[in-house]
Amino acid sequence: NEEDQLVLLNQSKVKCGLTIQESADSFADVANAMLVTLVDQAASYYDKKDEDNLIKSLDVISDFILGAGSLFTKALSEASIEPVIYNGKTKKNKLEDIYYKYAKDCYTVNDIMNLSDNESNSSSNRIDNLNRIQQVFDIKESKRNNI
């Protein structure tokens, strides 16, 4: 659970004798490496035209970003890092195509119309997921609007 992770992270920070900023930089390096692995897996689903697993893997990426960000904020709030941006081997145009497929999945007719409170809440979560993917893929607002 998150509290156990926080305790473990703080113990590791003390044991290694790292400053808060060094800990933050290390955390970002690990998060980035994990993110590259997750995005590369999503890209492989895209290449295989496996849209179901592509969407699921993008949901996992969004959850990972949310969890890592929350843990970072709680453990290392005094430090600052640049936002973690994907820097793996998948080309920018492919990331944009993947983002487009995810956006289509997030914006279903029910989501747009917000037919009920449950669907509205679900819609909000999906849009939050999409926004996190946009940030990690470093898709600019102008490009997002074109997509």
C-alpha positions as CSV (number, residue, x, y, z in Angstrom):
1,N,0.0,0.0,0.0
2,E,1.0,3.6,-0.4
3,E,1.9,4.1,3.3
4,D,4.3,1.1,3.2
5,Q,5.9,2.5,0.0
6,L,6.3,5.9,1.7
7,V,8.0,4.3,4.7
8,L,10.3,2.2,2.5
9,L,11.2,5.2,0.4
10,N,12.0,7.3,3.4
11,Q,14.1,4.5,5.0
12,S,16.0,4.1,1.7
13,K,16.6,7.9,1.5
14,V,18.1,7.9,5.1
15,K,20.1,4.7,4.6
16,C,21.7,5.9,1.4
17,G,22.5,9.3,2.9
18,L,20.9,11.2,0.0
19,T,19.8,14.8,0.1
20,I,16.1,15.5,-0.6
21,Q,17.0,16.7,-4.1
22,E,19.2,13.6,-4.8
23,S,16.3,11.4,-3.7
24,A,13.9,13.3,-5.9
25,D,16.3,13.0,-8.9
26,S,16.7,9.2,-8.2
27,F,12.9,8.8,-7.9
28,A,12.4,10.6,-11.2
29,D,15.0,8.4,-12.9
30,V,13.3,5.2,-11.7
31,A,9.9,6.5,-12.6
32,N,11.1,7.4,-16.1
33,A,12.7,4.0,-16.7
34,M,9.4,2.3,-15.6
35,L,7.4,4.7,-17.8
36,V,9.6,3.9,-20.8
37,T,8.9,0.2,-20.3
38,L,5.2,0.8,-20.0
39,V,5.0,3.1,-23.1
40,D,7.1,0.7,-25.2
41,Q,4.7,-2.1,-24.2
42,A,1.7,0.1,-25.3
43,A,3.5,0.8,-28.6
44,S,3.9,-2.9,-29.2
45,Y,0.1,-3.3,-28.8
46,Y,-0.4,-0.4,-31.3
47,D,2.0,-2.1,-33.8
48,K,0.0,-5.4,-33.4
49,K,-3.3,-3.5,-33.9
50,D,-4.4,-4.9,-30.5
51,E,-6.6,-2.0,-29.6
52,D,-8.1,-3.6,-26.4
53,N,-4.7,-4.2,-24.8
54,L,-3.5,-0.8,-26.1
55,I,-6.3,1.0,-24.2
56,K,-5.7,-1.2,-21.1
57,S,-2.0,-0.4,-21.2
58,L,-2.7,3.3,-21.5
59,D,-5.0,3.1,-18.5
60,V,-2.1,1.4,-16.6
61,I,0.3,4.2,-17.6
62,S,-2.1,6.8,-16.4
63,D,-2.6,4.9,-13.1
64,F,1.2,4.6,-12.7
65,I,1.7,8.4,-13.3
66,L,-1.0,9.2,-10.8
67,G,0.5,6.8,-8.2
68,A,4.1,7.9,-8.7
69,G,3.1,11.6,-8.6
70,S,1.2,11.1,-5.4
71,L,4.0,9.2,-3.8
72,F,6.5,11.8,-4.9
73,T,4.4,14.6,-3.5
74,K,4.1,12.9,-0.1
75,A,7.7,11.8,0.2
76,L,9.6,14.6,-1.5
77,S,7.4,17.6,-1.6
78,E,10.3,19.9,-0.7
79,A,12.2,18.9,-3.8
80,S,11.5,19.8,-7.4
81,I,11.9,17.9,-10.6
82,E,11.0,18.4,-14.2
83,P,7.8,16.6,-15.2
84,V,8.5,13.1,-16.3
85,I,8.2,12.9,-20.1
86,Y,8.6,9.7,-22.2
87,N,12.1,9.6,-23.7
88,G,12.2,6.1,-25.1
89,K,12.5,4.8,-28.7
90,T,8.9,5.2,-29.9
91,K,8.7,8.1,-32.4
92,K,6.7,11.2,-31.7
93,N,4.2,10.6,-34.5
94,K,3.4,7.1,-33.2
95,L,2.9,8.5,-29.7
96,E,0.4,11.0,-31.3
97,D,-1.4,8.2,-33.1
98,I,-1.6,6.2,-29.8
99,Y,-2.9,9.3,-28.0
100,Y,-5.5,9.8,-30.8
101,K,-6.8,6.2,-30.3
102,Y,-6.9,6.7,-26.5
103,A,-8.8,10.1,-27.0
104,K,-11.4,8.3,-29.2
105,D,-11.9,5.7,-26.5
106,C,-12.2,8.3,-23.8
107,Y,-14.7,10.4,-25.6
108,T,-17.6,8.1,-26.2
109,V,-21.1,9.4,-26.8
110,N,-22.1,8.7,-23.2
111,D,-19.1,10.5,-21.9
112,I,-19.8,13.6,-24.0
113,M,-23.5,13.6,-23.0
114,N,-22.9,12.8,-19.3
115,L,-26.1,10.8,-19.1
116,S,-25.8,10.1,-15.4
117,D,-23.8,10.9,-12.3
118,N,-21.9,7.6,-12.5
119,E,-21.1,8.1,-16.1
120,S,-20.1,11.7,-15.5
121,N,-17.7,10.7,-12.8
122,S,-16.3,7.9,-15.0
123,S,-16.1,10.4,-17.9
124,S,-14.1,12.8,-15.7
125,N,-11.7,10.0,-14.7
126,R,-11.2,9.1,-18.3
127,I,-10.5,12.7,-19.3
128,D,-8.0,12.9,-16.4
129,N,-6.3,9.8,-17.7
130,L,-6.2,11.3,-21.2
131,N,-4.6,14.5,-19.8
132,R,-1.9,12.5,-18.0
133,I,-1.1,10.7,-21.2
134,Q,-0.9,14.0,-23.1
135,Q,1.6,15.3,-20.6
136,V,3.8,12.2,-20.6
137,F,3.8,12.0,-24.4
138,D,4.6,15.8,-24.4
139,I,1.8,16.6,-26.8
140,K,1.3,20.3,-27.0
141,E,-2.1,21.9,-26.6
142,S,-2.2,23.0,-30.2
143,K,-1.4,19.5,-31.4
144,R,-4.0,18.1,-29.0
145,N,-6.6,20.4,-30.4
146,N,-5.8,19.2,-33.9
147,I,-6.0,15.6,-32.9
